[in-house]
Amino acid sequence: MASARLRVAGWRVCGRLTGRPATRCRTGGHRAIVASVRDDDAFRDYVVGRLAGLPGVLAVALGGSRAAGTNRADSDWDFAVYYRGAFSPDDLRAVGWPGQVFEIGGWGGGVFNSGAWLQVDGRNVDVHYRDLDDAEYRLHEARAGRFGIERLQFHLAGVPTYIVLAELAGNKALAGALPAELNPPQYPDALRAAASRGWWSTAQATLDYGRAAYAERGRVAETVGTIAVAACQAAHAAAAAAGQWVTNEKTLLDRTGLRGIDEILAGLTPDGGTLTRAVDRARELFETTVSRADPGPAATGANGGAG
């Protein structure tokens, strides 16, 4: 089995892929720590076990690319802890894993709530806090065709408030139990209609503004940014029309057939005519894609891309 060695604060760390807890040893007269390196299955079970034991946690799920099976060897590990009503990040801090543990609502106070960015056994681990009361409310709203769009870092178009349902659709529950209607949630027909219309209307407005405010005045950076944002908005519209949950934008353009936007944006120059034609070509591409989105039965899976 492979060994792992490094020096930490005067100790030499040495270990083998055993899955056993770390112990101290002496090597060549030097103090050392034997650090166990768990394989993926043992690592997953270890983290899930610790999270499931936190006060108030009713269920733990694996999410992201590792739940979808599209992960790379170095992909982050995404876990969601589901609670109802109350959860204290202090209990997660007490586990002792290094990293940042945020307060409830610490990621902007919106639907995405908050979580933690941690290092566990040398792996990057993201933990999301998810209140089941909120998830059930979002499902109720989605069934009525109601949703909102919130700003969130790393998302060009923002995130829809039904993102917590998209996560549940793609997550794999590994501990505890989730309510049956959330395991997994079906994509409501009312949401398909409302979200596709809403996202497409927003994309059109984005393009209209960008054409007049930026493209006609030869402003390349602003025009490109406008088209990129509108592309993600149009992709959300196409995904909603097809009943496909979306958790992030990493592969959203590819999934919805909008990767052709790259060709439209390539080689633009600060010429008003060139930039307005680019906006018009983008609108044509987006409109065709949204109108052709599959109107068949709603999909229940979520595809967010590799983490």
PASEBA-1860 file (N, C-alpha, C; in nm, 3 decimals):
! residues 307
1> MASARLRV> 0.084/-0.119/0.000/0.000/0.000/0.000/0.088/0.124/0.000 ~ 0.035/0.234/-0.057/0.116/0.355/-0.069/0.129/0.422/0.067 ~ 0.243/0.484/0.089/0.264/0.558/0.212/0.255/0.706/0.185 ~ 0.223/0.784/0.291/0.215/0.929/0.279/0.305/0.990/0.385 ~ 0.394/1.082/0.344/0.487/1.141/0.439/0.492/1.292/0.418 ~ 0.489/1.367/0.528/0.509/1.509/0.523/0.550/1.558/0.661 ~ 0.598/1.681/0.670/0.645/1.734/0.797/0.549/1.842/0.845 ~ 0.501/1.831/0.968/0.407/1.927/1.023/0.454/1.968/1.161
9> AGWRVCGR> 0.486/2.096/1.178/0.518/2.153/1.308/0.617/2.068/1.386 ~ 0.725/2.027/1.321/0.828/1.953/1.389/0.804/1.803/1.398 ~ 0.686/1.759/1.355/0.654/1.615/1.351/0.664/1.570/1.207 ~ 0.710/1.449/1.187/0.705/1.389/1.054/0.581/1.302/1.048 ~ 0.501/1.324/0.942/0.377/1.248/0.927/0.402/1.133/0.832 ~ 0.375/1.011/0.877/0.394/0.896/0.790/0.274/0.805/0.806 ~ 0.235/0.742/0.701/0.116/0.657/0.714/0.097/0.570/0.593 ~ -0.004/0.483/0.601/-0.037/0.394/0.492/-0.187/0.397/0.472
17> LTGRPATR> -0.231/0.353/0.358/-0.374/0.355/0.325/-0.445/0.245/0.403 ~ -0.472/0.273/0.530/-0.527/0.170/0.617/-0.670/0.197/0.658 ~ -0.711/0.325/0.657/-0.843/0.358/0.706/-0.851/0.363/0.857 ~ -0.738/0.345/0.927/-0.737/0.347/1.072/-0.701/0.485/1.123 ~ -0.738/0.519/1.246/-0.706/0.651/1.300/-0.557/0.673/1.306 ~ -0.517/0.801/1.309/-0.376/0.837/1.315/-0.318/0.804/1.452 ~ -0.191/0.764/1.455/-0.120/0.738/1.579/0.017/0.803/1.570 ~ 0.086/0.814/1.685/0.220/0.871/1.684/0.323/0.759/1.683
25> CRTGGHRA> 0.436/0.786/1.620/0.542/0.688/1.613/0.676/0.761/1.610 ~ 0.784/0.685/1.617/0.918/0.741/1.602/0.984/0.675/1.482 ~ 1.044/0.759/1.397/1.110/0.708/1.278/1.250/0.766/1.273 ~ 1.351/0.677/1.283/1.488/0.724/1.277/1.523/0.819/1.388 ~ 1.464/0.801/1.505/1.495/0.885/1.619/1.416/1.015/1.623 ~ 1.328/1.039/1.523/1.248/1.161/1.519/1.104/1.129/1.557 ~ 1.042/1.224/1.626/0.900/1.207/1.656/0.819/1.215/1.528 ~ 0.716/1.136/1.520/0.635/1.137/1.398/0.491/1.106/1.430
33> IVASVRDD> 0.403/1.141/1.336/0.261/1.107/1.343/0.230/1.014/1.228 ~ 0.167/0.902/1.257/0.122/0.812/1.152/-0.018/0.857/1.113 ~ -0.033/0.904/0.990/-0.160/0.957/0.943/-0.225/0.856/0.848 ~ -0.345/0.815/0.881/-0.416/0.721/0.796/-0.478/0.795/0.679 ~ -0.471/0.740/0.561/-0.533/0.797/0.443/-0.645/0.703/0.400 ~ -0.767/0.745/0.422/-0.882/0.658/0.392/-0.908/0.654/0.242 ~ -0.953/0.539/0.193/-0.999/0.536/0.055/-1.133/0.609/0.047 ~ -1.184/0.629/-0.075/-1.302/0.712/-0.092/-1.423/0.661/-0.014
41> DAFRDYVV> -1.447/0.530/-0.017/-1.563/0.476/0.053/-1.552/0.496/0.203 ~ -1.433/0.468/0.257/-1.414/0.485/0.401/-1.422/0.631/0.440 ~ -1.368/0.717/0.354/-1.373/0.860/0.380/-1.517/0.910/0.382 ~ -1.594/0.870/0.280/-1.735/0.911/0.274/-1.811/0.866/0.398 ~ -1.793/0.741/0.437/-1.865/0.688/0.553/-1.822/0.759/0.681 ~ -1.694/0.793/0.691/-1.644/0.863/0.808/-1.710/1.000/0.821 ~ -1.710/1.077/0.711/-1.767/1.212/0.715/-1.917/1.206/0.741 ~ -1.985/1.117/0.672/-2.130/1.106/0.691/-2.162/1.070/0.835
49> GRLAGLPG> -2.085/0.980/0.892/-2.110/0.941/1.030/-2.095/1.056/1.126 ~ -1.991/1.138/1.106/-1.972/1.252/1.195/-2.082/1.356/1.177 ~ -2.121/1.382/1.051/-2.227/1.480/1.026/-2.362/1.433/1.079 ~ -2.391/1.305/1.059/-2.520/1.251/1.104/-2.533/1.256/1.255 ~ -2.421/1.258/1.326/-2.424/1.261/1.471/-2.440/1.400/1.530 ~ -2.441/1.504/1.446/-2.456/1.640/1.497/-2.599/1.663/1.548 ~ -2.616/1.734/1.659/-2.751/1.760/1.713/-2.841/1.828/1.609 ~ -2.960/1.778/1.596/-3.058/1.837/1.506/-3.056/1.786/1.364
57> VLAVALGG> -2.953/1.714/1.326/-2.943/1.665/1.188/-3.033/1.543/1.170 ~ -3.122/1.549/1.072/-3.216/1.439/1.045/-3.172/1.352/0.928 ~ -3.091/1.409/0.840/-3.044/1.332/0.724/-2.917/1.396/0.670 ~ -2.834/1.314/0.605/-2.713/1.362/0.540/-2.712/1.306/0.398 ~ -2.679/1.391/0.302/-2.677/1.348/0.162/-2.547/1.388/0.096 ~ -2.503/1.307/0.002/-2.390/1.338/-0.084/-2.443/1.409/-0.207 ~ -2.376/1.517/-0.247/-2.423/1.592/-0.363/-2.313/1.617/-0.463 ~ -2.342/1.704/-0.559/-2.243/1.744/-0.657/-2.202/1.634/-0.752
65> SRAAGTNR> -2.082/1.648/-0.805/-2.034/1.554/-0.907/-2.015/1.414/-0.853 ~ -1.986/1.401/-0.723/-1.965/1.268/-0.667/-2.097/1.192/-0.655 ~ -2.204/1.261/-0.633/-2.335/1.195/-0.633/-2.376/1.157/-0.775 ~ -2.338/1.241/-0.872/-2.374/1.215/-1.012/-2.282/1.114/-1.079 ~ -2.166/1.086/-1.015/-2.071/0.995/-1.076/-1.989/1.057/-1.186 ~ -1.981/1.191/-1.190/-1.906/1.261/-1.293/-1.780/1.325/-1.237 ~ -1.744/1.289/-1.115/-1.632/1.354/-1.048/-1.497/1.312/-1.104 ~ -1.400/1.399/-1.083/-1.260/1.368/-1.106/-1.202/1.318/-0.975
73> ADSDWDFA> -1.079/1.269/-0.981/-1.016/1.219/-0.859/-0.997/1.331/-0.757 ~ -0.977/1.455/-0.805/-0.952/1.566/-0.715/-1.076/1.652/-0.690 ~ -1.193/1.605/-0.729/-1.316/1.682/-0.708/-1.345/1.699/-0.560 ~ -1.405/1.813/-0.528/-1.450/1.837/-0.391/-1.556/1.736/-0.351 ~ -1.573/1.723/-0.221/-1.681/1.642/-0.165/-1.788/1.737/-0.113 ~ -1.910/1.720/-0.164/-2.023/1.805/-0.124/-2.122/1.723/-0.042 ~ -2.149/1.772/0.078/-2.246/1.706/0.164/-2.351/1.809/0.208 ~ -2.474/1.764/0.224/-2.581/1.848/0.278/-2.630/1.786/0.408
81> VYYRGAFS> -2.644/1.871/0.510/-2.704/1.825/0.635/-2.844/1.884/0.642 ~ -2.941/1.797/0.656/-3.081/1.838/0.661/-3.130/1.837/0.805 ~ -3.186/1.949/0.846/-3.238/1.964/0.981/-3.376/2.029/0.972 ~ -3.442/2.036/1.084/-3.573/2.100/1.083/-3.578/2.202/1.199 ~ -3.584/2.329/1.159/-3.603/2.433/1.260/-3.475/2.490/1.317 ~ -3.387/2.405/1.367/-3.268/2.458/1.435/-3.146/2.370/1.409 ~ -3.034/2.438/1.387/-2.905/2.371/1.372/-2.798/2.469/1.414 ~ -2.701/2.424/1.492/-2.596/2.512/1.541/-2.463/2.481/1.472
89> PDDLRAVG> -2.408/2.577/1.396/-2.276/2.556/1.335/-2.167/2.531/1.439 ~ -2.190/2.572/1.563/-2.091/2.545/1.668/-2.068/2.396/1.687 ~ -2.172/2.318/1.665/-2.156/2.172/1.678/-2.065/2.117/1.569 ~ -2.072/2.178/1.449/-1.982/2.137/1.342/-1.840/2.184/1.371 ~ -1.825/2.304/1.423/-1.691/2.352/1.461/-1.627/2.259/1.563 ~ -1.708/2.207/1.654/-1.656/2.124/1.761/-1.597/1.992/1.710 ~ -1.632/1.952/1.589/-1.574/1.831/1.532/-1.423/1.848/1.516 ~ -1.380/1.972/1.488/-1.238/2.000/1.483/-1.174/1.997/1.347
97> WPGQVFEI> -1.252/1.983/1.242/-1.195/1.985/1.107/-1.152/2.128/1.073 ~ -1.032/2.147/1.016/-0.989/2.282/0.980/-1.070/2.338/0.864 ~ -1.083/2.470/0.861/-1.156/2.536/0.755/-1.244/2.647/0.808 ~ -1.339/2.689/0.728/-1.432/2.796/0.766/-1.572/2.739/0.786 ~ -1.627/2.764/0.902/-1.765/2.724/0.933/-1.846/2.852/0.949 ~ -1.944/2.870/0.862/-2.022/2.993/0.861/-2.149/2.978/0.945 ~ -2.203/3.093/0.984/-2.327/3.094/1.060/-2.446/3.065/0.969 ~ -2.560/3.032/1.027/-2.683/3.015/0.949/-2.710/3.146/0.875
105> GGWGGGVF> -2.738/3.136/0.745/-2.762/3.255/0.664/-2.636/3.329/0.625 ~ -2.519/3.271/0.651/-2.393/3.340/0.627/-2.353/3.354/0.483 ~ -2.422/3.290/0.392/-2.391/3.303/0.249/-2.491/3.393/0.180 ~ -2.513/3.509/0.239/-2.600/3.609/0.177/-2.740/3.615/0.233 ~ -2.776/3.521/0.318/-2.908/3.525/0.381/-3.023/3.480/0.293 ~ -2.994/3.425/0.175/-3.100/3.383/0.085/-3.127/3.235/0.093 ~ -3.184/3.181/-0.014/-3.226/3.041/-0.017/-3.108/2.946/-0.002 ~ -2.988/2.989/-0.043/-2.872/2.899/-0.036/-2.823/2.882/0.107
113> NSGAWLQV> -2.875/2.963/0.198/-2.850/2.951/0.342/-2.702/2.968/0.373 ~ -2.632/2.861/0.405/-2.493/2.873/0.446/-2.430/2.734/0.453 ~ -2.310/2.728/0.508/-2.243/2.600/0.517/-2.101/2.615/0.567 ~ -2.015/2.526/0.524/-1.876/2.524/0.569/-1.785/2.479/0.458 ~ -1.663/2.535/0.455/-1.558/2.492/0.363/-1.448/2.431/0.448 ~ -1.427/2.302/0.435/-1.342/2.230/0.528/-1.234/2.150/0.457 ~ -1.133/2.110/0.534/-1.030/2.017/0.491/-1.039/1.895/0.583 ~ -1.066/1.781/0.525/-1.076/1.657/0.602/-0.986/1.553/0.535
121> DGRNVDVH> -0.890/1.502/0.607/-0.795/1.405/0.551/-0.730/1.457/0.422 ~ -0.706/1.587/0.416/-0.645/1.645/0.297/-0.738/1.663/0.180 ~ -0.867/1.640/0.199/-0.965/1.656/0.092/-1.049/1.781/0.118 ~ -1.090/1.848/0.009/-1.180/1.963/0.021/-1.323/1.914/0.040 ~ -1.385/1.961/0.146/-1.521/1.919/0.179/-1.608/2.043/0.196 ~ -1.719/2.049/0.123/-1.819/2.154/0.140/-1.940/2.094/0.210 ~ -1.987/2.160/0.313/-2.106/2.117/0.385/-2.212/2.226/0.369 ~ -2.330/2.189/0.324/-2.441/2.283/0.309/-2.544/2.260/0.418
129> YRDLDDAE> -2.592/2.369/0.478/-2.699/2.361/0.576/-2.832/2.372/0.503 ~ -2.920/2.277/0.523/-3.049/2.277/0.455/-3.163/2.249/0.554 ~ -3.250/2.348/0.568/-3.365/2.338/0.659/-3.480/2.270/0.584 ~ -3.528/2.160/0.636/-3.636/2.087/0.569/-3.766/2.169/0.563 ~ -3.789/2.254/0.663/-3.907/2.340/0.657/-3.900/2.431/0.534 ~ -3.781/2.484/0.506/-3.765/2.571/0.390/-3.779/2.491/0.261 ~ -3.722/2.371/0.256/-3.731/2.288/0.135/-3.876/2.254/0.104 ~ -3.954/2.223/0.206/-4.095/2.192/0.184/-4.172/2.316/0.138
137> YRLHEARA> -4.136/2.432/0.190/-4.198/2.556/0.144/-4.165/2.582/-0.003 ~ -4.039/2.560/-0.041/-4.000/2.582/-0.181/-4.074/2.487/-0.274 ~ -4.098/2.365/-0.229/-4.174/2.270/-0.311/-4.319/2.317/-0.325 ~ -4.378/2.366/-0.216/-4.515/2.419/-0.222/-4.523/2.533/-0.322 ~ -4.427/2.624/-0.317/-4.426/2.737/-0.410/-4.405/2.690/-0.554 ~ -4.316/2.595/-0.574/-4.289/2.545/-0.709/-4.412/2.481/-0.769 ~ -4.486/2.408/-0.687/-4.608/2.344/-0.737/-4.713/2.446/-0.778 ~ -4.703/2.566/-0.722/-4.794/2.674/-0.759/-4.737/2.761/-0.870
145> GRFGIERL> -4.618/2.724/-0.921/-4.557/2.801/-1.028/-4.492/2.930/-0.980 ~ -4.454/2.935/-0.854/-4.393/3.056/-0.799/-4.246/3.030/-0.763 ~ -4.162/3.124/-0.797/-4.019/3.114/-0.764/-3.957/3.252/-0.774 ~ -3.839/3.266/-0.721/-3.764/3.390/-0.732/-3.623/3.361/-0.782 ~ -3.550/3.467/-0.814/-3.411/3.455/-0.856/-3.328/3.542/-0.764 ~ -3.226/3.485/-0.703/-3.143/3.557/-0.608/-2.999/3.566/-0.657 ~ -2.933/3.673/-0.622/-2.791/3.684/-0.653/-2.713/3.590/-0.563 ~ -2.612/3.526/-0.621/-2.525/3.439/-0.543/-2.388/3.436/-0.610
153> QFHLAGVP> -2.285/3.449/-0.530/-2.150/3.449/-0.585/-2.124/3.323/-0.666 ~ -2.051/3.339/-0.776/-2.011/3.232/-0.868/-2.123/3.189/-0.962 ~ -2.237/3.259/-0.963/-2.348/3.226/-1.053/-2.377/3.349/-1.138 ~ -2.352/3.342/-1.268/-2.371/3.457/-1.355/-2.515/3.505/-1.356 ~ -2.608/3.413/-1.366/-2.748/3.449/-1.378/-2.821/3.453/-1.244 ~ -2.749/3.423/-1.135/-2.817/3.410/-1.007/-2.872/3.269/-0.992 ~ -2.938/3.244/-0.880/-2.994/3.111/-0.855/-3.144/3.120/-0.833 ~ -3.218/3.025/-0.887/-3.362/3.021/-0.860/-3.387/2.966/-0.721
161> TYIVLAEL> -3.494/3.008/-0.660/-3.524/2.962/-0.524/-3.558/2.814/-0.519 ~ -3.581/2.753/-0.634/-3.604/2.609/-0.635/-3.475/2.529/-0.640 ~ -3.361/2.595/-0.622/-3.233/2.524/-0.627/-3.223/2.418/-0.518 ~ -3.287/2.441/-0.403/-3.279/2.340/-0.296/-3.352/2.212/-0.337 ~ -3.452/2.225/-0.425/-3.521/2.107/-0.477/-3.433/2.038/-0.581 ~ -3.364/2.117/-0.663/-3.272/2.060/-0.761/-3.163/1.980/-0.691 ~ -3.112/2.031/-0.580/-3.011/1.958/-0.504/-3.067/1.825/-0.456 ~ -3.186/1.828/-0.399/-3.247/1.705/-0.348/-3.267/1.603/-0.459
169> AGNKALAG> -3.299/1.650/-0.579/-3.321/1.559/-0.691/-3.194/1.488/-0.731 ~ -3.079/1.554/-0.712/-2.953/1.494/-0.754/-2.873/1.433/-0.642 ~ -2.910/1.464/-0.518/-2.834/1.413/-0.403/-2.862/1.265/-0.378 ~ -2.770/1.202/-0.305/-2.788/1.065/-0.260/-2.792/1.066/-0.107 ~ -2.909/1.036/-0.052/-2.922/1.031/0.094/-2.843/0.912/0.148 ~ -2.754/0.938/0.242/-2.666/0.834/0.295/-2.690/0.806/0.443 ~ -2.763/0.892/0.509/-2.793/0.870/0.651/-2.924/0.938/0.685 ~ -3.000/0.878/0.776/-3.128/0.937/0.815/-3.235/0.918/0.710
177> ALPAELNP> -3.339/0.998/0.720/-3.453/0.985/0.628/-3.505/1.123/0.589 ~ -3.539/1.137/0.461/-3.600/1.259/0.409/-3.749/1.236/0.387 ~ -3.831/1.342/0.394/-3.974/1.327/0.361/-3.991/1.270/0.222 ~ -4.090/1.185/0.205/-4.108/1.115/0.078/-4.123/1.210/-0.040 ~ -4.192/1.322/-0.021/-4.214/1.414/-0.134/-4.085/1.486/-0.175 ~ -3.983/1.477/-0.093/-3.855/1.541/-0.124/-3.748/1.440/-0.164 ~ -3.785/1.315/-0.181/-3.684/1.211/-0.200/-3.718/1.117/-0.317 ~ -3.698/1.163/-0.443/-3.662/1.300/-0.482/-3.786/1.379/-0.519
185> PQYPDALR> -3.778/1.511/-0.526/-3.894/1.590/-0.569/-3.914/1.582/-0.719 ~ -4.037/1.572/-0.762/-4.067/1.575/-0.905/-4.070/1.720/-0.953 ~ -4.041/1.743/-1.079/-4.043/1.878/-1.135/-4.188/1.916/-1.166 ~ -4.246/2.011/-1.094/-4.388/2.044/-1.114/-4.415/2.106/-1.251 ~ -4.526/2.068/-1.311/-4.562/2.124/-1.441/-4.579/2.275/-1.435 ~ -4.637/2.324/-1.324/-4.657/2.469/-1.310/-4.524/2.543/-1.308 ~ -4.424/2.481/-1.249/-4.292/2.544/-1.245/-4.227/2.542/-1.383 ~ -4.246/2.434/-1.456/-4.190/2.429/-1.592/-4.240/2.546/-1.674
193> AAASRGWW> -4.369/2.573/-1.667/-4.426/2.682/-1.746/-4.379/2.818/-1.695 ~ -4.386/2.838/-1.565/-4.352/2.969/-1.509/-4.202/2.999/-1.519 ~ -4.118/2.899/-1.489/-3.974/2.924/-1.491/-3.922/2.945/-1.632 ~ -3.974/2.868/-1.729/-3.927/2.887/-1.866/-3.965/3.026/-1.917 ~ -4.088/3.070/-1.886/-4.129/3.205/-1.927/-4.048/3.311/-1.855 ~ -4.033/3.295/-1.724/-3.964/3.395/-1.645/-3.819/3.413/-1.682 ~ -3.748/3.303/-1.697/-3.607/3.310/-1.735/-3.590/3.369/-1.875 ~ -3.677/3.327/-1.969/-3.664/3.378/-2.105/-3.695/3.527/-2.112
201> STAQATLD> -3.794/3.572/-2.038/-3.824/3.715/-2.035/-3.706/3.794/-1.980 ~ -3.640/3.739/-1.877/-3.524/3.807/-1.819/-3.409/3.811/-1.918 ~ -3.389/3.702/-1.992/-3.282/3.699/-2.092/-3.306/3.802/-2.201 ~ -3.429/3.813/-2.247/-3.461/3.912/-2.350/-3.435/4.054/-2.302 ~ -3.475/4.081/-2.178/-3.453/4.215/-2.122/-3.304/4.245/-2.109 ~ -3.226/4.145/-2.070/-3.082/4.163/-2.059/-3.021/4.198/-2.194 ~ -3.062/4.126/-2.299/-3.010/4.154/-2.432/-3.054/4.291/-2.483 ~ -3.179/4.329/-2.459/-3.229/4.459/-2.504/-3.147/4.572/-2.443
209> YGRAAYAE> -3.124/4.560/-2.312/-3.047/4.665/-2.245/-2.903/4.668/-2.296 ~ -2.841/4.551/-2.306/-2.703/4.546/-2.350/-2.684/4.598/-2.492 ~ -2.781/4.573/-2.577/-2.770/4.620/-2.716/-2.767/4.773/-2.722 ~ -2.860/4.836/-2.647/-2.870/4.981/-2.651/-2.761/5.050/-2.570 ~ -2.732/4.997/-2.451/-2.639/5.065/-2.361/-2.493/5.039/-2.391 ~ -2.464/4.923/-2.448/-2.324/4.884/-2.467/-2.287/4.858/-2.612 ~ -2.361/4.770/-2.679/-2.321/4.729/-2.813/-2.320/4.847/-2.910 ~ -2.425/4.927/-2.910/-2.433/5.038/-3.005/-2.324/5.142/-2.981
217> RGRVAETV> -2.265/5.141/-2.861/-2.161/5.238/-2.827/-2.020/5.178/-2.837 ~ -2.012/5.056/-2.890/-1.883/4.994/-2.913/-1.812/4.947/-2.788 ~ -1.884/4.916/-2.682/-1.824/4.873/-2.556/-1.817/4.720/-2.552 ~ -1.699/4.668/-2.580/-1.684/4.525/-2.599/-1.705/4.447/-2.469 ~ -1.635/4.484/-2.364/-1.642/4.407/-2.240/-1.784/4.397/-2.187 ~ -1.852/4.512/-2.186/-1.990/4.512/-2.135/-2.083/4.430/-2.223 ~ -2.062/4.437/-2.354/-2.146/4.360/-2.446/-2.125/4.211/-2.427 ~ -1.999/4.170/-2.417/-1.969/4.028/-2.396/-2.029/3.980/-2.265
225> GTIAVAAC> -2.013/4.062/-2.158/-2.071/4.024/-2.029/-2.222/4.011/-2.035 ~ -2.285/4.103/-2.106/-2.431/4.099/-2.121/-2.475/3.970/-2.191 ~ -2.408/3.936/-2.299/-2.445/3.815/-2.374/-2.420/3.690/-2.290 ~ -2.311/3.688/-2.214/-2.281/3.572/-2.130/-2.389/3.551/-2.024 ~ -2.429/3.660/-1.960/-2.535/3.649/-1.858/-2.666/3.603/-1.923 ~ -2.700/3.663/-2.037/-2.824/3.625/-2.106/-2.820/3.479/-2.151 ~ -2.701/3.431/-2.188/-2.689/3.290/-2.227/-2.727/3.199/-2.112 ~ -2.679/3.229/-1.992/-2.714/3.146/-1.876/-2.862/3.158/-1.842
233> QAAHAAAA> -2.918/3.277/-1.857/-3.062/3.294/-1.833/-3.144/3.214/-1.933 ~ -3.105/3.220/-2.061/-3.175/3.143/-2.163/-3.159/2.994/-2.140 ~ -3.041/2.952/-2.093/-3.019/2.810/-2.063/-3.109/2.764/-1.950 ~ -3.126/2.846/-1.848/-3.221/2.814/-1.741/-3.362/2.799/-1.798 ~ -3.399/2.888/-1.891/-3.532/2.880/-1.951/-3.549/2.748/-2.026 ~ -3.448/2.709/-2.104/-3.457/2.584/-2.179/-3.464/2.464/-2.086 ~ -3.383/2.465/-1.980/-3.385/2.354/-1.885/-3.520/2.343/-1.816 ~ -3.577/2.457/-1.779/-3.708/2.455/-1.714/-3.814/2.401/-1.809
241> AAGQWVTN> -3.810/2.443/-1.935/-3.909/2.395/-2.033/-3.902/2.244/-2.048 ~ -3.783/2.189/-2.031/-3.764/2.045/-2.043/-3.783/1.972/-1.910 ~ -3.811/2.045/-1.804/-3.829/1.982/-1.674/-3.701/1.927/-1.616 ~ -3.590/1.995/-1.641/-3.459/1.950/-1.593/-3.412/2.040/-1.479 ~ -3.387/1.980/-1.365/-3.336/2.056/-1.251/-3.195/2.107/-1.281 ~ -3.162/2.223/-1.229/-3.031/2.284/-1.246/-2.976/2.323/-1.110 ~ -2.854/2.278/-1.079/-2.793/2.313/-0.952/-2.682/2.417/-0.967 ~ -2.623/2.428/-1.085/-2.522/2.531/-1.108/-2.505/2.550/-1.259
249> EKTLLDRT> -2.414/2.642/-1.295/-2.398/2.678/-1.435/-2.276/2.613/-1.501 ~ -2.209/2.523/-1.433/-2.081/2.471/-1.482/-2.091/2.409/-1.621 ~ -2.194/2.332/-1.646/-2.210/2.270/-1.777/-2.347/2.305/-1.838 ~ -2.406/2.412/-1.789/-2.543/2.446/-1.828/-2.555/2.478/-1.976 ~ -2.461/2.552/-2.032/-2.468/2.585/-2.174/-2.454/2.461/-2.260 ~ -2.366/2.370/-2.221/-2.350/2.245/-2.297/-2.476/2.160/-2.291 ~ -2.534/2.149/-2.172/-2.653/2.065/-2.154/-2.770/2.114/-2.238 ~ -2.780/2.245/-2.255/-2.896/2.301/-2.323/-2.868/2.339/-2.469
257> GLRGIDEI> -2.751/2.302/-2.519/-2.721/2.325/-2.660/-2.684/2.468/-2.694 ~ -2.630/2.542/-2.599/-2.597/2.681/-2.622/-2.446/2.708/-2.630 ~ -2.366/2.604/-2.643/-2.222/2.625/-2.651/-2.183/2.702/-2.777 ~ -2.270/2.708/-2.874/-2.244/2.785/-2.995/-2.225/2.934/-2.970 ~ -2.258/2.980/-2.851/-2.239/3.121/-2.819/-2.091/3.159/-2.823 ~ -2.003/3.061/-2.800/-1.860/3.089/-2.803/-1.817/3.145/-2.939 ~ -1.870/3.088/-3.043/-1.834/3.133/-3.178/-1.882/3.275/-3.202 ~ -1.999/3.308/-3.150/-2.052/3.444/-3.168/-1.966/3.546/-3.096
265> LAGLTPDG> -1.911/3.509/-2.981/-1.833/3.603/-2.900/-1.687/3.613/-2.942 ~ -1.639/3.517/-3.018/-1.497/3.515/-3.055/-1.462/3.631/-3.148 ~ -1.354/3.699/-3.116/-1.299/3.800/-3.206/-1.378/3.929/-3.218 ~ -1.459/3.964/-3.121/-1.536/4.089/-3.130/-1.443/4.210/-3.118 ~ -1.480/4.315/-3.189/-1.403/4.440/-3.189/-1.494/4.555/-3.146 ~ -1.436/4.667/-3.103/-1.517/4.780/-3.055/-1.584/4.858/-3.168 ~ -1.661/4.787/-3.244/-1.739/4.848/-3.353/-1.886/4.826/-3.325 ~ -1.963/4.934/-3.324/-2.104/4.925/-3.288/-2.181/4.828/-3.374
273> GTLTRAVD> -2.156/4.831/-3.502/-2.227/4.740/-3.591/-2.194/4.595/-3.564 ~ -2.066/4.566/-3.540/-2.025/4.430/-3.511/-2.088/4.380/-3.381 ~ -2.089/4.465/-3.281/-2.140/4.424/-3.151/-2.293/4.407/-3.152 ~ -2.364/4.494/-3.220/-2.510/4.478/-3.226/-2.547/4.353/-3.303 ~ -2.470/4.320/-3.408/-2.497/4.196/-3.480/-2.472/4.074/-3.391 ~ -2.372/4.084/-3.304/-2.346/3.974/-3.212/-2.462/3.955/-3.116 ~ -2.517/4.064/-3.065/-2.633/4.055/-2.977/-2.750/3.993/-3.050 ~ -2.774/4.034/-3.173/-2.886/3.982/-3.250/-2.868/3.833/-3.282
281> RARELFET> -2.745/3.794/-3.314/-2.719/3.651/-3.339/-2.740/3.569/-3.211 ~ -2.698/3.623/-3.099/-2.718/3.554/-2.972/-2.867/3.537/-2.944 ~ -2.945/3.641/-2.965/-3.089/3.632/-2.942/-3.152/3.523/-3.028 ~ -3.110/3.516/-3.153/-3.164/3.415/-3.244/-3.131/3.274/-3.195 ~ -3.006/3.255/-3.152/-2.966/3.125/-3.099/-3.046/3.089/-2.975 ~ -3.059/3.183/-2.884/-3.130/3.156/-2.759/-3.277/3.126/-2.785 ~ -3.339/3.205/-2.870/-3.482/3.187/-2.897/-3.508/3.050/-2.960 ~ -3.424/3.011/-3.054/-3.440/2.880/-3.118/-3.425/2.768/-3.016
289> TVSRADPG> -3.326/2.780/-2.929/-3.300/2.676/-2.830/-3.413/2.663/-2.730 ~ -3.462/2.776/-2.680/-3.570/2.773/-2.582/-3.698/2.717/-2.644 ~ -3.727/2.758/-2.767/-3.851/2.712/-2.831/-3.848/2.564/-2.862 ~ -3.728/2.508/-2.878/-3.716/2.366/-2.910/-3.698/2.278/-2.787 ~ -3.696/2.338/-2.670/-3.675/2.260/-2.548/-3.781/2.152/-2.537 ~ -3.737/2.036/-2.493/-3.825/1.918/-2.486/-3.946/1.944/-2.398 ~ -4.068/1.933/-2.450/-4.187/1.955/-2.370/-4.240/1.826/-2.306 ~ -4.160/1.718/-2.315/-4.206/1.588/-2.266/-4.210/1.580/-2.114
297> PAATGANG> -4.228/1.457/-2.061/-4.239/1.438/-1.916/-4.119/1.498/-1.844 ~ -4.146/1.559/-1.729/-4.039/1.623/-1.651/-3.937/1.521/-1.604 ~ -3.810/1.559/-1.614/-3.704/1.474/-1.562/-3.691/1.497/-1.413 ~ -3.648/1.397/-1.341/-3.633/1.410/-1.196/-3.489/1.421/-1.155 ~ -3.397/1.407/-1.250/-3.255/1.413/-1.214/-3.203/1.554/-1.215 ~ -3.088/1.574/-1.153/-3.021/1.703/-1.154/-2.880/1.681/-1.205 ~ -2.839/1.768/-1.296/-2.705/1.758/-1.351/-2.636/1.892/-1.337 ~ -2.549/1.902/-1.241/-2.485/2.028/-1.216/-2.344/2.038/-1.270
305> GAG> -2.285/1.932/-1.317/-2.150/1.936/-1.367/-2.049/1.892/-1.263 ~ -1.929/1.868/-1.307/-1.826/1.819/-1.218/-1.784/1.924/-1.119 ~ -1.760/1.880/-0.997/-1.717/1.975/-0.895/-1.568/1.989/-0.892
END
